[in-house]
């Protein structure tokens, strides 16, 4: 989703400005020509940035969740986003589609197939499953004949359908206690049983996960494969709104946020005057607050997002990280905090940042965007946000591993 500048006035102006002039070319004031070119340049670039932002904000990802009651569907939804967004129940049965939204990702807990209310002959059409982008077929035990029927129909439709075995941590503990099996042996047994259960269909992979201990097992791989199964902008939208359980995923989030920062900064440049390197102290506070909220949400640093993480952050280190997250939101998610940071950038040397953008956006826009206070503060947001998110992820992983080991020895 890079700005398409090939056919815009931006490239027309830039090519004209740098092309050799013939002897019979009419004289034109360089200053006047350059000034007009710059205005057109910024106008076109800002328009493209605004269109990119609008497209990203409007796109939705529809994820269908199916599986028997008690398989942990709601818990898995919460684990996918690492936030409590779905009510967790033990005996509740879904009789109607139930939507849970996180950002622009919509998780739909689908009613069971093959019941009197939802016969499998009309199930797909009545629920309009063709409108969904991806499906998760979840179990904590065995799949039924109706589950197999649905899996086959979805794959025939060309829909990505990933098979998930939830509560794998419990299976590992029980297999060790009852049979002395290792985790790897348990993995092989469960995978083989599910593949036999789904025969003649054979999914490429069975994801063994624990919604309760999301940092362990296959959940990060599951999220990566969901992201890969989605097309273009929907893949980026899922990356933005899902959790990160690996350093690789955090790096992918950073790359996406850096790209979006250019778009946000481009719109800020158009909302006011063209920012002057080192001088645009106030920038566009409203634009930066919106970007800050996006950074904090994507990295899971907002107060309501930290709730689910608390049980993994009870150590002194964990509590220190919770405090860091609170300080991050205080600095970047308030008008006063943004204004203070923009003032601090006024006297900084910005040539290095501008130079980094020249190969991407061209010399003129690279200087405009790279030299703006909004861009510099945005880079700081991403850097600090990623650092805190990485530290929280590592502490949660350590805590989850200790919890798992404790359960195995009790």
N, C-alpha and C positions, 0 to 999 in steps of 0.2 A: 504493500500500500504506500509506495513512495509517491510523492507529488509528481504528477505528469506535467512536465514543463515544456515538452518538445514543441507543441503547436501554440504556445501562448505568446503573448506580447513580451514575456520575460526573455525568451530565447531570441525573438525577433530583434528586440532592443540590444541584447548582448552581442548578437552576431553583427548587427549593423555598427555597433560601437567599435568592434574589433576588426572589422573587415577593412582592407586597404581602399582608399578613395582614389578615384580616377582624377585626372587633371581637370575634367570638365564638370566634376561634381559641384553642385551649388554650395556656396559658403553657408555655414550654419554655426551659430554660436555654440561652442563645445559645452559651455556651462548650461545653456538653455536646453540643448539636446539631451545632455546627461540627466538633468533634473526631471525632464518629462519622462525619460526612460526609466528612471528610478521609481517615479510614482506609479507608472504602469507595471513595473516589475513587482513592487510591493502589493499592488492591488490584485494582480493575478495570483501571486503566491498566497496571499491571505485568503483569497476566495477558495483556492484549492485546499488549503489547510482546513477551512471551515467545512467544506464538503466532506473531507476525510473524517473529521470529528463527528459530523452528523451521521454519516454512514455507520460508523463504529457504535455510536450510541443507540441507533435504531435497530441494529441487527440482533436477533435472538437465536438462542440455541435451545432446541427442544429435545429433552432426554427422557425417554420412556423407561420406567422402572417396573419390572414385573417379577413375580415370585410369590411363594406361599406365605401366609401369615406366620410371623415368628422367625422369618429368615433374616431379619435385621435390615430391612429396606430403608427405614427412616434413619437408623443409625449410620448406614452407609452414606446416605445423602449428606448427613452432617459431617462425616469424615471427608467426603470429597471436597467440601468447602472449608473444613476445619472450623465450623461455627454451628451453633445450635439454631437451625432454621426449621427443622421438622420435628414434630412431636413424636416422642418415642413411646410406643405401647407394646405390650407383650401379646395380648390376645385379640386386639382389634383386627377386624377383617375389612378390607377395602371393597365396598360395593359400588362406588362411583369413582371416576378419575379424580385424583386429588393433586392439585398443583402446589408446588413450593418453589418460590423464586429466590434466586440469589444473584444480584446484579442483573445481567441479561441472560442468564441460564435458567431455564424453567425445567424443573424435575417433576414428572408426572407419575405418581404412584397409580399404576393401572389396576383395575379390578381383575380378579382371577378369571381365567379363561375356562370355558366348559361348564359353567354353572347354569342354572335355570334362567337367570337373568341375562347372562352373557354367554350364550351358546357359541361354540367356536366357528360355526358356519357363517355367522354374521359379525363376529368379533372385530375383525380388522376394519371392515367398512364402517361400522357404527362408531368406532373410536377414532376413525380417520388416521390410522397409524401411518399412512403414506406421508402425512405432514410432519412426522418426527425426523430428527436428524440422526439419532443414535439410540440404541436400546441396551439396557443392562438386564440380563437374565440371571436372577440371584437365587441361590439356595443355601441352606445350611445343612442339607441332608441329601435326599434323592430328588431327581426331577421326575415329573409325571408324564404320562402320554400326551396330555394337553400341552405341557411345556415344550415337549419335543415338536409337536405340531406347530406351535407358535414360532419356535426357533427356525424351523424349516421354511415357513411362509415368509418370515422377515428376511431371511437370507435370499430367498428366491426373488424378493422385491428389490434386492440390492442394498438393503439397509444394514449398516454396521450393527451387529448384535454380539456383545461381549458377554461371555459366560463367567459368572463370579461365584465363588464358594466363600461365603462369609463365615465368621466365627472360627477361623482357622486356628487361632490361639487356643481355643477350648479343645479342638480336635487334637492338637499337638500334646496338650497336657494329659488328656484322657488316654491317648495312645501310648504315651510314656508310662503312665501309671498302670494301665491294664496289660500292655504287651511288651513294654520295654523298647518301643520303637523310637528311633531318632526322628527329628523333624523332617529330614530328607526322606526317610522311609514312609512317613505319614503323607508327605507330599506326593510321592509316587503312587501310593495306594489310592488316595482320594482322586487324583487326576485320572488314573486308570478306570476307576469306578464310574466317574462322571462321563468319560468318553464312551464307555460301554453303555451307559444309561441313555446317551444321546444318539447312539448308533441308529441308522447308518450315517447320520451327520457327524462331522468331526471338526469342531472349532479349532482354529490354529493354536489357541492357548486357553487354558483354564486359569483364571486369576484367583489365587488363594490369599484372602485378605482378612484382616481383623479391624472392624470399625472402631473397636475399643482401644486397640493399639495400632493406630494408623501408620506409625513410622516403621513398623516391621512388615515383613513379607512383601506382597506384590502390589500394594495400593499405588505407589508412585508409578510403577510400570503401567497400571491400568489407566491412570490419568494421562500419561504420555500417549498411550494408544488411542484413547478417546480423542485427544487433541489431534493426533495424526489422521484419524478417520474423518475428521470434519474438514470441509473445504475452506480455503482461503481465510476470509475475514472471520468466519465462525470459529475456526481453529484459534485465531488470536483472541477472540472474545472469551472462549472457554479457558484459555491460558490466563487471561486477566482475572477471571472470576473464580477459578479453582485454587485449591491449596497447593503449597509447595512443600514437598517432603524430601527434596534433594537439592544439592548445590547446583546441579544442572538446571533444575526447574527455576531456581532463583535467578540464574544467569539469563534464562530465556525471558523471564519477566522484566529484567533490567533492560534487555535489548528492545523489547516492545515499548516500555515506558520512555526510553530515550527517543525512539521514533515519534512517539506521541507528543513528547515535549516540544519537538520542532513544530508540530502542528499547533499546539497551544500557544507557543511563542509567536508564531506567524499571525494568529488571530489577535493576539495582544498588540502586535505591531500595527495592525489595521484599526483597532479600536481607538487608539489614540494617535499621536504622531509617530513617525518612524523613530524607533529608539536610537539614541545616540550612544555609542560605546562609552561606558563608564559614567554616563550622566543621567540616564533614565531611572532616577531614584525610586519613583513610585510605581512605574510600570503599570500593569493592569492587575490590581489586587484581586478582583473578582475571578479573573481567569486563573490566577495562581492558586486561589483557594480551591477552585474546582479540581485543578490538577493535583494539589496536595491531598485532597480527599481520595482521588483515584489511586495515588501512590500508597497511602495508608491502607486503603481497602484491599488493594492487590497483595500487599505484604502482610495483611492480617494484623495490623497494629492498632486498630480502633478499639475503644473500650469494650463495646459489645462483642467484638470478635475474640477478645482475650478470655472471655468467660469459659469457653470449652477447653482452653489450654491450661487453666489454672491448676488442675490436679497434677499436671506434669511440671509445674513451676513452683513447687512448694519449698524448694531448697533456697538457701541464701542467694545463690547465683540466679535462680529463677525469679526471685522477688526483685533482685536488682534489675533484671531485664524487663520486668513489668513496669518498673519505675522509668526505665529508659524509654519505653514505648509511650508512657504518659507524657514525658518531656518532649518527645517527638511531636505528638499531636498538639501540645501547647505551643510549640514553636512554629509549626507549619499550618495548623488548621484554625488559626485566628487571624483577623485582620491586622491586629497590632503586631503579632509575630511576623507576618509577611512583610509589613512596612519596615520593621527593624532590620530584617535580613536584606531587603532591597537597598536600604541606606548603606549597609555595610559593603555592598558590592560596588558602590559608586566610585571608590578610589582604587579598586583592584585593576590590575592589568588584565585585559580581556583578549589581547591579540592571539594568545595561544588557543583559547577556546574557539575563536572565530576561524582560525586556521584549520582546525579539525573538520569544520563543516564545509570548507571550500570544495573539496573533491566531491561532496554529496550534492550540494546545492548551487555551486558556482561561486565565484569570488564575491559578487555583490551581495547576494542573499546570505552567504556565509558570514560576511562582515556584519550585516544588519542583525541577524539572529544570534550569532555567536557573541556579539558585543552587548547584547541586551541584559539588563538586570534580571528579567524574568527567566531567561535561559540559564544564567549562572545559579540563581536560587533553585531552579528546577533540578539542575544537576546535583546540587547539594541535597535536595530532598531524596532523590533516587539513591545516592550513595549512602546516606545515613540510614534510610529506610531499609535498604538491602542488608547493611551490616547488622542492624538490630534483628531483622527477620532471620538472618543466618544464625546468629547466636541463640535465638529462641528455638529454632529448629534443632540445633545441635543439643541443647539442654533437654528438650522434649524427647529426642531420640535416646539420649542417655538414660533419662528417667523411665521411658517405656521399656528399655532393655532390662533395667534393674527390676522393674515390676514383673516382667515376664520370667526372669530367673528366680525371683522370690516365689512365684506361684509354682514353679516346677519343683522347688525344694520343700514345699509345705504339703 
